């Protein structure tokens, strides 16, 4: 219950405070490339339930048609605005709406794309016992440098013993990782 209240409170504060930044970013996205400013992608969440995850669009609209589903280092599909948004993790801010909807938590395993989770082993599917998060253990310990397999193994092990204090420590460590761009492609 404490986690849920904390999730709602933090999400409301972040969305309200970041509203001017979001509006400027959305205008910049629309000025640079045609298409929607918000990118919606199906992800696997708690108990394997599929949900629509929201992000600011940092790639060209047809990015999934011309390249792999996962972002690559120096990905040519990323727009100029997208590079800035991703560098500062501003593109993740709309996920706080996912937290308010109950699809995600502030802290939890990374919500993975369904084309990857559809192939999870029974051991890997244990990650669905936890609500996915905006930040989490793998986000502060390797981020995008981890393979999906490494990430899910790490998250199952960690979240099976996590608690409110460990979540709080992850929240406190996240800004350093974001500002140093550690582990980000």
KETOR-983200 format. One line per 4 residues: number of its first residue (from 1); their letters; for each residue z, x, y of N, C-alpha, C, O. Coordinates in Angstrom, 3 decimals, decimal comma. Example, Ala and Ser with C-alpha at 12.3 -4.5 7.8 and 13.67 -1.06 7.14 Angstrom:
2
1 = AS = 7,800 13,190 -5,690 7,800 12,300 -4,500 7,800 13,200 -3,300 8,465 14,236 -3,319 | 7,080 12,850 -2,250 7,140 13,670 -1,060 7,870 12,900 0,030 8,039 13,409 1,138
This chain:
185
1 = XXXX = 0,000 0,825 -1,197 0,000 0,000 0,000 0,000 0,871 1,263 -0,687 0,557 2,236 | 0,776 1,969 1,245 0,821 2,871 2,401 -0,565 3,465 2,640 -1,017 3,578 3,779 | -1,229 3,842 1,552 -2,573 4,428 1,676 -3,537 3,428 2,301 -4,319 3,787 3,181 | -3,485 2,182 1,854 -4,399 1,165 2,379 -4,153 0,923 3,874 -5,104 0,839 4,651
5 = XXXX = -2,904 0,812 4,271 -2,567 0,606 5,690 -3,019 1,808 6,514 -3,580 1,651 7,598 | -2,771 3,011 5,994 -3,186 4,232 6,685 -4,702 4,272 6,817 -5,223 4,612 7,879 | -5,418 3,924 5,744 -6,883 3,894 5,774 -7,391 2,961 6,867 -8,275 3,327 7,642 | -6,836 1,769 6,928 -7,283 0,783 7,919 -6,967 1,254 9,333 -7,815 1,162 10,221
9 = XXXX = -5,758 1,756 9,546 -5,351 2,212 10,879 -6,239 3,370 11,352 -6,777 3,329 12,458 | -6,390 4,396 10,517 -7,200 5,561 10,901 -8,645 5,147 11,137 -9,268 5,601 12,097 | -9,183 4,296 10,282 -10,577 3,865 10,426 -10,804 3,109 11,731 -11,790 3,349 12,428 | -9,903 2,207 12,058 -10,036 1,474 13,321 -9,983 2,418 14,516 -10,794 2,308 15,436
13 = XXXX = -9,035 3,339 14,502 -8,902 4,294 15,610 -10,164 5,146 15,725 -10,710 5,300 16,817 | -10,630 5,700 14,606 -11,814 6,563 14,633 -13,033 5,785 15,130 -13,779 6,284 15,972 | -13,240 4,580 14,624 -14,413 3,805 15,040 -14,356 3,434 16,519 -15,374 3,484 17,210 | -13,189 3,066 17,003 -13,059 2,702 18,418 -13,253 3,926 19,314 -14,001 3,872 20,290
17 = XXXX = -12,583 5,018 18,983 -12,650 6,230 19,805 -14,056 6,840 19,766 -14,535 7,363 20,772 | -14,704 6,772 18,622 -16,013 7,416 18,484 -17,182 6,521 18,893 -18,332 6,957 18,835 | -16,919 5,299 19,300 -18,002 4,381 19,648 -18,980 4,957 20,677 -20,189 4,842 20,473 | -18,518 5,567 21,768 -19,490 6,150 22,713 -20,340 7,258 22,069 -21,540 7,347 22,328
21 = XXXX = -19,728 8,087 21,244 -20,458 9,159 20,561 -21,487 8,556 19,607 -22,628 9,012 19,545 | -21,078 7,535 18,870 -22,006 6,873 17,942 -23,207 6,288 18,684 -24,345 6,417 18,232 | -22,952 5,651 19,813 -24,048 5,052 20,582 -25,021 6,117 21,079 -26,234 5,929 20,991 | -24,506 7,231 21,599 -25,363 8,326 22,067 -26,170 8,891 20,899 -27,367 9,143 21,032
25 = XXXX = -25,523 9,086 19,774 -26,207 9,624 18,588 -27,288 8,675 18,095 -28,377 9,110 17,720 | -26,993 7,386 18,095 -27,979 6,404 17,637 -29,199 6,384 18,564 -30,333 6,256 18,103 | -28,959 6,510 19,857 -30,075 6,567 20,814 -30,890 7,829 20,579 -32,120 7,781 20,585 | -30,213 8,967 20,370 -30,911 10,237 20,124 -31,760 10,154 18,854 -32,889 10,642 18,825
29 = XXXX = -31,219 9,544 17,820 -31,971 9,389 16,564 -33,225 8,562 16,812 -34,313 8,928 16,368 | -33,075 7,451 17,519 -34,208 6,555 17,770 -35,256 7,214 18,680 -36,452 6,967 18,519 | -34,817 8,051 19,634 -35,764 8,727 20,520 -36,550 9,811 19,789 -37,716 10,055 20,101 | -35,912 10,461 18,818 -36,591 11,552 18,116 -37,575 11,057 17,054 -38,693 11,562 16,955
33 = XXXX = -37,163 10,085 16,277 -38,013 9,623 15,173 -37,948 8,104 15,060 -36,928 7,500 15,389 | -39,025 7,490 14,598 -38,995 6,039 14,392 -38,115 5,699 13,183 -37,885 6,534 12,308 | -37,642 4,482 13,159 -36,836 4,021 12,031 -35,420 3,698 12,450 -35,044 3,899 13,605 | -34,635 3,196 11,514 -33,263 2,806 11,828 -32,369 4,024 12,101 -32,608 5,107 11,567
37 = XXXX = -31,363 3,840 12,917 -30,419 4,923 13,215 -29,384 5,067 12,106 -28,806 6,136 11,913 | -29,163 3,984 11,387 -28,186 4,005 10,295 -28,943 4,096 8,969 -29,890 3,351 8,720 | -28,501 5,022 8,134 -29,064 5,206 6,805 -28,123 4,533 5,818 -26,918 4,782 5,829 | -28,673 3,684 4,972 -27,886 2,964 3,983 -28,346 3,414 2,599 -29,537 3,392 2,288
41 = XXXX = -27,388 3,819 1,777 -27,737 4,294 0,440 -26,756 3,739 -0,573 -25,557 3,648 -0,309 | -27,269 3,373 -1,725 -26,407 2,859 -2,784 -25,647 4,020 -3,422 -26,234 5,038 -3,790 | -24,337 3,851 -3,544 -23,476 4,838 -4,168 -22,616 4,145 -5,205 -22,470 2,923 -5,188 | -22,049 4,928 -6,105 -21,145 4,391 -7,121 -19,717 4,568 -6,625 -19,338 5,652 -6,180
45 = XXXX = -18,938 3,517 -6,702 -17,572 3,550 -6,198 -16,523 3,296 -7,263 -16,701 3,620 -8,437 | -15,439 2,714 -6,822 -14,299 2,432 -7,689 -14,738 1,561 -8,867 -15,433 0,560 -8,692 | -14,323 1,957 -10,055 -14,679 1,292 -11,316 -16,188 1,288 -11,574 -16,693 0,492 -12,366 | -16,905 2,201 -10,883 -18,353 2,316 -11,072 -19,150 1,272 -10,315 -20,376 1,228 -10,418
49 = XXXX = -18,458 0,425 -9,550 -19,138 -0,632 -8,796 -20,037 0,000 -7,725 -19,620 0,906 -7,004 | -21,261 -0,490 -7,636 -22,199 0,024 -6,644 -21,892 -0,600 -5,278 -21,535 -1,774 -5,179 | -22,039 0,216 -4,230 -21,845 -0,278 -2,867 -22,816 0,422 -1,931 -23,376 1,466 -2,266 | -23,008 -0,159 -0,766 -23,894 0,423 0,232 -23,067 1,306 1,165 -22,166 0,827 1,854
53 = XXXX = -23,386 2,612 1,178 -22,675 3,546 2,039 -23,507 3,794 3,295 -24,727 3,943 3,225 | -22,836 3,835 4,438 -23,496 3,978 5,726 -23,304 5,378 6,296 -22,220 5,955 6,217 | -24,387 5,914 6,876 -24,359 7,205 7,564 -25,326 7,128 8,736 -26,230 6,293 8,745 | -25,140 7,993 9,718 -26,168 8,129 10,737 -27,341 8,857 10,088 -27,149 9,831 9,359
57 = XXXX = -28,539 8,388 10,353 -29,723 8,976 9,712 -30,015 10,353 10,295 -30,212 10,501 11,501 | -30,039 11,347 9,430 -30,302 12,719 9,846 -31,605 13,270 9,306 -31,944 14,427 9,554 | -32,338 12,449 8,568 -33,618 12,872 8,002 -34,719 11,927 8,471 -34,459 10,854 9,015 | -35,946 12,358 8,243 -37,071 11,480 8,529 -36,983 10,268 7,609 -36,420 10,357 6,517
61 = XXXX = -37,531 9,145 8,039 -37,432 7,885 7,300 -37,941 8,004 5,868 -37,344 7,429 4,958 | -39,020 8,731 5,651 -39,615 8,827 4,326 -39,092 10,033 3,528 -39,762 10,484 2,599 | -37,943 10,546 3,864 -37,406 11,769 3,245 -37,301 11,677 1,730 -37,599 12,644 1,029 | -36,886 10,534 1,222 -36,732 10,403 -0,230 -38,070 10,351 -0,954 -38,137 10,603 -2,157
65 = XXXX = -39,136 10,024 -0,228 -40,470 9,994 -0,831 -41,086 11,385 -0,914 -41,951 11,638 -1,753 | -40,632 12,297 -0,031 -41,260 13,623 0,023 -40,374 14,757 -0,493 -40,761 15,925 -0,445 | -39,200 14,413 -0,980 -38,323 15,471 -1,463 -37,283 14,958 -2,425 -37,256 13,771 -2,751 | -36,422 15,851 -2,883 -35,389 15,447 -3,852 -34,327 14,554 -3,217 -34,206 14,488 -1,994
69 = XXXX = -33,560 13,869 -4,065 -32,502 12,988 -3,553 -31,380 13,779 -2,897 -30,775 13,318 -1,929 | -31,099 14,968 -3,421 -30,037 15,798 -2,876 -30,579 16,716 -1,790 -31,696 17,223 -1,889 | -29,778 16,923 -0,758 -30,168 17,799 0,336 -30,227 19,247 -0,149 -29,406 19,685 -0,955 | -31,206 19,966 0,357 -31,358 21,381 0,021 -30,970 22,214 1,239 -30,906 21,702 2,356
73 = XXXX = -30,715 23,493 1,014 -30,460 24,412 2,125 -31,735 24,484 2,972 -32,838 24,569 2,433 | -31,576 24,449 4,297 -32,710 24,486 5,238 -33,744 23,401 4,927 -34,949 23,646 4,978 | -33,266 22,224 4,612 -34,116 21,102 4,226 -35,058 20,732 5,375 -34,585 20,378 6,456 | -36,383 20,804 5,168 -37,328 20,493 6,237 -37,369 19,009 6,592 -37,965 18,633 7,602
77 = XXXX = -36,751 18,173 5,785 -36,739 16,731 6,057 -35,684 16,349 7,084 -35,685 15,227 7,591 | -34,774 17,285 7,396 -33,710 17,021 8,362 -34,285 17,150 9,771 -34,961 18,130 10,085 | -34,012 16,166 10,608 -34,508 16,170 11,988 -33,661 17,113 12,846 -32,613 17,586 12,409 | -34,126 17,382 14,075 -33,350 18,231 14,998 -32,005 17,583 15,305 -30,967 18,244 15,277
81 = XXXX = -32,031 16,292 15,598 -30,782 15,564 15,859 -29,922 15,577 14,592 -28,706 15,757 14,661 | -30,553 15,389 13,456 -29,849 15,383 12,180 -29,112 16,688 11,913 -28,012 16,678 11,361 | -29,712 17,815 12,303 -29,047 19,110 12,106 -27,720 19,163 12,862 -26,713 19,645 12,342 | -27,736 18,661 14,089 -26,506 18,647 14,896 -25,488 17,683 14,284 -24,312 18,019 14,140
85 = XXXX = -25,947 16,494 13,930 -25,052 15,490 13,352 -24,398 16,010 12,074 -23,196 15,836 11,869 | -25,190 16,645 11,223 -24,674 17,163 9,957 -23,762 18,364 10,184 -22,736 18,502 9,518 | -24,134 19,232 11,123 -23,330 20,422 11,406 -21,906 20,021 11,822 -20,933 20,679 11,452 | -21,804 18,953 12,580 -20,507 18,482 13,076 -19,931 17,346 12,234 -18,859 16,828 12,548
89 = XXXX = -20,622 16,959 11,181 -20,242 15,847 10,294 -20,120 14,517 11,035 -19,422 13,609 10,585 | -20,798 14,410 12,163 -20,810 13,150 12,914 -21,543 12,071 12,123 -21,253 10,883 12,268 | -22,489 12,485 11,289 -23,254 11,522 10,497 -22,376 10,724 9,539 -22,788 9,673 9,048 | -21,175 11,216 9,272 -20,256 10,557 8,339 -19,420 9,440 8,994 -18,818 8,632 8,286
93 = XXXX = -19,378 9,387 10,300 -18,500 8,431 11,000 -18,709 6,977 10,556 -17,721 6,261 10,394 | -19,945 6,507 10,351 -20,108 5,116 9,906 -19,408 4,794 8,581 -19,197 3,623 8,267 | -19,048 5,809 7,808 -18,341 5,550 6,558 -16,949 4,966 6,792 -16,364 4,386 5,878 | -16,420 5,111 7,986 -15,132 4,477 8,282 -15,271 2,953 8,215 -14,293 2,251 7,957
97 = XXXX = -16,479 2,445 8,445 -16,740 1,018 8,239 -16,635 0,687 6,751 -16,115 -0,366 6,382 | -17,130 1,594 5,892 -16,980 1,399 4,440 -15,508 1,340 4,050 -15,135 0,607 3,134 | -14,675 2,107 4,740 -13,235 2,073 4,460 -12,672 0,708 4,849 -11,903 0,117 4,090 | -13,044 0,206 6,015 -12,570 -1,118 6,444 -13,024 -2,212 5,482 -12,290 -3,172 5,247
101 = XXXX = -14,224 -2,078 4,927 -14,740 -3,058 3,964 -14,023 -2,962 2,621 -14,091 -3,891 1,816 | -13,333 -1,844 2,371 -12,626 -1,661 1,112 -13,419 -0,927 0,047 -12,944 -0,763 -1,077 | -14,639 -0,475 0,393 -15,466 0,261 -0,562 -14,998 1,700 -0,746 -15,186 2,300 -1,804 | -14,385 2,244 0,309 -13,977 3,644 0,302 -12,569 3,786 0,856 -11,985 2,840 1,383
105 = XXXX = -12,045 4,992 0,721 -10,766 5,366 1,292 -11,020 6,568 2,198 -12,104 7,149 2,155 | -10,059 6,945 3,001 -10,209 8,159 3,809 -10,294 9,356 2,869 -11,161 10,214 3,030 | -9,391 9,415 1,886 -9,337 10,529 0,945 -9,621 10,023 -0,462 -9,025 9,050 -0,924 | -10,541 10,701 -1,129 -10,872 10,352 -2,501 -12,050 11,176 -2,965 -12,552 12,012 -2,214
109 = XXXX = -12,499 10,958 -4,178 -13,664 11,686 -4,682 -14,910 11,337 -3,873 -15,020 10,245 -3,316 | -15,824 12,263 -3,819 -17,071 12,027 -3,095 -17,852 10,906 -3,782 -18,043 10,952 -4,998 | -18,308 9,896 -3,025 -19,132 8,849 -3,646 -20,517 9,407 -3,925 -21,211 9,854 -3,012 | -20,902 9,381 -5,157 -22,160 10,004 -5,568 -23,272 8,973 -5,661 -23,021 7,779 -5,827
113 = XXXX = -24,500 9,450 -5,553 -25,663 8,564 -5,680 -25,761 8,075 -7,118 -25,399 8,787 -8,055 | -26,249 6,871 -7,279 -26,241 6,229 -8,598 -27,176 6,893 -9,599 -26,947 6,796 -10,804 | -28,223 7,564 -9,129 -29,110 8,241 -10,084 -28,380 9,379 -10,793 -28,769 9,772 -11,893 | -27,340 9,903 -10,183 -26,515 10,934 -10,823 -25,440 10,280 -11,682 -25,235 10,683 -12,827
117 = XXXX = -24,753 9,275 -11,144 -23,653 8,664 -11,894 -24,129 7,880 -13,113 -23,378 7,704 -14,073 | -25,367 7,413 -13,077 -25,907 6,708 -14,247 -25,941 7,608 -15,489 -25,962 7,119 -16,618 | -25,947 8,920 -15,267 -26,007 9,878 -16,365 -24,661 10,538 -16,658 -24,598 11,493 -17,432 | -23,592 10,042 -16,052 -22,266 10,620 -16,291 -21,857 10,455 -17,752 -22,179 9,455 -18,393
121 = XXXX = -21,155 11,438 -18,254 -20,564 11,343 -19,588 -19,327 10,457 -19,489 -18,909 10,102 -18,387 | -18,739 10,099 -20,624 -17,517 9,272 -20,588 -16,393 10,028 -19,870 -15,567 9,411 -19,198 | -16,355 11,331 -20,006 -15,338 12,133 -19,302 -15,572 12,082 -17,787 -14,624 11,902 -17,022 | -16,804 12,237 -17,357 -17,118 12,211 -15,928 -16,884 10,832 -15,316 -16,582 10,725 -14,128
125 = XXXX = -17,021 9,788 -16,112 -16,831 8,426 -15,602 -15,372 8,167 -15,205 -15,082 7,164 -14,552 | -14,466 9,048 -15,588 -13,061 8,907 -15,182 -12,903 9,001 -13,667 -11,895 8,554 -13,120 | -13,883 9,574 -12,994 -13,827 9,673 -11,540 -13,835 8,276 -10,909 -13,384 8,106 -9,776 | -14,344 7,279 -11,637 -14,372 5,913 -11,133 -12,998 5,247 -11,146 -12,856 4,113 -10,687
129 = XXXX = -11,982 5,942 -11,669 -10,618 5,418 -11,635 -10,018 5,534 -10,240 -8,931 5,016 -9,984 | -10,731 6,220 -9,329 -10,226 6,476 -7,984 -11,234 5,979 -6,958 -12,443 6,107 -7,151 | -10,737 5,418 -5,880 -11,622 4,939 -4,813 -12,241 6,150 -4,120 -11,527 7,094 -3,785 | -13,558 6,141 -3,900 -14,198 7,289 -3,250 -13,726 7,448 -1,808 -13,286 6,491 -1,171
133 = XXXX = -13,829 8,681 -1,308 -13,337 8,960 0,036 -14,349 9,630 0,946 -15,352 10,189 0,502 | -14,049 9,552 2,244 -14,851 10,233 3,258 -14,625 11,739 3,138 -15,562 12,532 3,224 | -13,375 12,109 2,939 -13,035 13,504 2,683 -12,278 13,537 1,365 -11,876 12,499 0,840 | -12,093 14,714 0,849 -11,389 14,808 -0,418 -11,235 16,243 -0,868 -11,592 17,184 -0,160
137 = XXXX = -10,706 16,382 -2,042 -10,407 17,701 -2,583 -11,659 18,584 -2,679 -11,618 19,757 -2,305 | -12,747 18,036 -3,168 -13,965 18,858 -3,277 -14,572 19,132 -1,903 -15,271 20,130 -1,725 | -14,311 18,255 -0,930 -14,846 18,458 0,416 -14,161 19,628 1,123 -14,763 20,270 1,983 | -12,917 19,903 0,769 -12,230 21,034 1,393 -12,223 22,272 0,493 -11,674 23,312 0,859
141 = XXXX = -12,837 22,150 -0,683 -12,868 23,263 -1,636 -14,266 23,498 -2,195 -14,456 23,526 -3,411 | -15,231 23,665 -1,318 -16,575 23,988 -1,779 -17,660 23,107 -1,220 -18,790 23,551 -1,017 | -17,325 21,862 -0,970 -18,252 20,924 -0,345 -19,599 20,886 -1,056 -19,652 20,638 -2,260 | -20,677 21,127 -0,335 -22,020 21,013 -0,916 -22,429 22,240 -1,733 -23,500 22,250 -2,341
145 = XXXX = -21,591 23,262 -1,752 -21,891 24,433 -2,576 -21,587 24,157 -4,047 -22,006 24,904 -4,931 | -20,850 23,072 -4,295 -20,519 22,681 -5,663 -21,643 21,829 -6,244 -22,284 21,058 -5,531 | -21,870 21,978 -7,536 -22,813 21,085 -8,207 -22,105 19,745 -8,403 -20,875 19,694 -8,374 | -22,854 18,663 -8,602 -22,197 17,382 -8,877 -21,248 17,468 -10,081 -20,198 16,825 -10,090
149 = XXXX = -21,613 18,254 -11,083 -20,767 18,392 -12,276 -19,462 19,109 -11,945 -18,394 18,698 -12,401 | -19,543 20,183 -11,150 -18,326 20,907 -10,742 -17,429 20,003 -9,909 -16,210 19,979 -10,078 | -18,054 19,265 -9,013 -17,309 18,396 -8,103 -16,551 17,317 -8,870 -15,366 17,099 -8,622 | -17,218 16,646 -9,792 -16,572 15,539 -10,498 -15,443 16,055 -11,398 -14,402 15,407 -11,513
153 = XXXX = -15,639 17,200 -12,028 -14,577 17,775 -12,873 -13,349 18,112 -12,030 -12,219 17,820 -12,420 | -13,582 18,726 -10,874 -12,506 19,093 -9,961 -11,766 17,844 -9,464 -10,539 17,839 -9,376 | -12,514 16,800 -9,143 -11,917 15,588 -8,591 -11,101 14,817 -9,627 -10,027 14,306 -9,308 | -11,584 14,729 -10,837 -10,823 14,029 -11,885 -9,485 14,723 -12,099 -8,441 14,077 -12,186
157 = XXXX = -9,532 16,044 -12,181 -8,302 16,815 -12,391 -7,337 16,636 -11,223 -6,142 16,423 -11,427 | -7,852 16,723 -10,010 -6,996 16,636 -8,829 -6,427 15,232 -8,617 -5,216 15,077 -8,457 | -7,289 14,205 -8,615 -6,839 12,862 -8,257 -5,944 12,219 -9,308 -5,237 11,257 -9,007 | -5,961 12,722 -10,514 -5,061 12,172 -11,529 -3,605 12,507 -11,218 -2,697 11,902 -11,789
161 = XXXX = -3,370 13,468 -10,314 -2,000 13,807 -9,919 -1,768 13,758 -8,398 -0,725 14,197 -7,915 | -2,723 13,235 -7,665 -2,621 13,175 -6,205 -1,612 12,122 -5,763 -1,287 11,201 -6,512 | -1,121 12,275 -4,533 -0,201 11,306 -3,939 -0,418 11,272 -2,426 -1,302 11,954 -1,909 | 0,372 10,494 -1,732 0,192 10,331 -0,290 0,302 11,660 0,450 -0,466 11,912 1,378
165 = XXXX = 1,240 12,511 0,055 1,435 13,810 0,722 0,214 14,704 0,501 -0,248 15,356 1,437 | -0,310 14,742 -0,721 -1,493 15,577 -0,969 -2,703 15,032 -0,210 -3,539 15,805 0,257 | -2,800 13,709 -0,085 -3,862 13,110 0,732 -3,713 13,550 2,188 -4,694 13,916 2,837 | -2,504 13,513 2,686 -2,236 13,909 4,069 -2,632 15,370 4,300 -3,198 15,704 5,341
169 = XXXX = -2,337 16,229 3,342 -2,710 17,646 3,460 -4,235 17,806 3,504 -4,752 18,644 4,242 | -4,939 17,013 2,724 -6,406 17,060 2,757 -6,916 16,617 4,124 -7,823 17,240 4,677 | -6,343 15,551 4,672 -6,737 15,071 5,999 -6,514 16,172 7,036 -7,357 16,386 7,908 | -5,385 16,866 6,944 -5,072 17,922 7,906 -5,976 19,146 7,758 -6,230 19,841 8,742
173 = XXXX = -6,460 19,420 6,559 -7,339 20,572 6,323 -8,795 20,268 6,666 -9,570 21,190 6,922 | -9,174 19,009 6,676 -10,575 18,629 6,877 -11,150 19,094 8,216 -12,266 19,614 8,220 | -10,464 18,942 9,351 -11,073 19,385 10,620 -11,482 20,866 10,622 -12,529 21,212 11,169 | -10,681 21,724 10,028 -11,038 23,156 9,963 -12,345 23,343 9,191 -13,216 24,107 9,607
177 = XXXX = -12,473 22,639 8,068 -13,680 22,755 7,252 -14,889 22,239 8,032 -15,965 22,833 7,978 | -14,711 21,142 8,750 -15,816 20,568 9,536 -16,219 21,525 10,662 -17,405 21,798 10,847 | -15,240 22,034 11,410 -15,563 22,875 12,560 -16,107 24,237 12,186 -16,887 24,817 12,941 | -15,710 24,763 11,032 -16,250 26,049 10,583 -17,536 25,864 9,779 -18,228 26,834 9,469
181 = XXXX = -17,849 24,618 9,446 -19,040 24,265 8,662 -18,995 24,893 7,268 -20,036 25,108 6,646 | -17,833 25,174 6,800 -17,626 25,822 5,506 -18,163 24,948 4,371 -17,792 23,780 4,252 | -19,023 25,511 3,553 -19,551 24,814 2,382 -20,627 23,779 2,678 -21,051 23,062 1,771 | -21,072 23,683 3,911 -22,079 22,687 4,260 -23,470 23,296 4,207 -23,657 24,453 4,583
185 = X = -24,439 22,533 3,747 -25,826 23,031 3,695 -26,532 22,760 5,007 -27,704 23,103 5,159
